[in-house]
Amino acid sequence: MSVWGKVLGAGAGFALGGPLGALVGAAAGHYIAKFRANALSSEGSDNASFSGENSQEARQVVFATALVVLSAKLAKADGVVSREEIVKFKSIFNIPKSEISSVGAIFDKAKETADGFEPYAEQVAQLFQSTPAVLENLVGALFEIAKSDGWVHEAELRYLRNVSQIFGLDGATFARISSQYAAEDGEPDPHSVLGVSSDTPDQQLKARYRELVVQHHPDKLIANGMPSEFVQKANEKLALINSSYDKICAQRNIK
C-alpha cells in the first residue's frame, strides 16, 4: 500500500494523532471504514508496527499528510485556488487514481481557509526537528506548487516564510530555497543553490558541497521519514546541487 493509502488509516486512529490526525478524521467521513478495511487486509500484521510517532512509517505518513494540508492552505493564501495549483499538487504527490478522491477530501477540508496552518506546521516541525533536510524538501515542494501558476504571489511568499520559520529553518536556508524558484529563466544562481558566496574559498566550497550531498541524498531522506513517493523530487534536488557545484568549479577552473 502506498503512503496515501495509509493516511486515512492514521486519521482513523493509528499513529498520526495531533492536529493533522484530527483534520484527516474530520475530512475522511465515509472513507474511513473503507480504508481501514483495505489497510488491514493488504498490510496484515504490518499495521501493528505502525505505532510510535518516531517509526519510519509514522514519519512518512506525517510528512505526506502535512504536505497535503499545508499545500491546501498555501493554495488558499492568495485567495484563489487555481487549476494549475491542483494539477501541480497531483503531479508532485504521485497519488494513485484509486486514492485521489480520499486525499482530495483532506485537501478540500484544509483549503476551507488559509488561517490556522500553524498547528499543522508545528506538528511536523517537532517530528522532523533533527532532520532539517526533510523539512527543506517539504518547503521546496510547497514553493513548486506556489509557482505553478507562473509566479509566487506575495501572500504565498509570506505564508512560505512563516512555515519555514515554524520549521526552524533560518533565513539563509529560506533564501537558498526561494532562490531556486525565483529565476525567471528557470536557471537559479549556483551560488544561491549551495548557499555560498562568489568569494567562498575553494576548500570551504567543497566542504559545503559534500555536506549538502550527504544531507539531501534520497536514501537518507527516505530513511529519515520522507515517503518514497517523493524520490523523484529528491533526485531532482540532488541533481541541482551537483550541477551547481560543477558550474562553480568550471568558473573557477577547479579540477
PyMOL commands that set and color helices and strands:
alter all, ss='L'
color gray80, all
select helices_A, chain A and resi 3-11+18-28+31-49+56-77+83-93+97-110+118-127+132-149+154-166+171-182+190-194+202-215+218-223+228-252
alter helices_A, ss='H'
color red, helices_A
deselect
rebuild
show_as cartoon
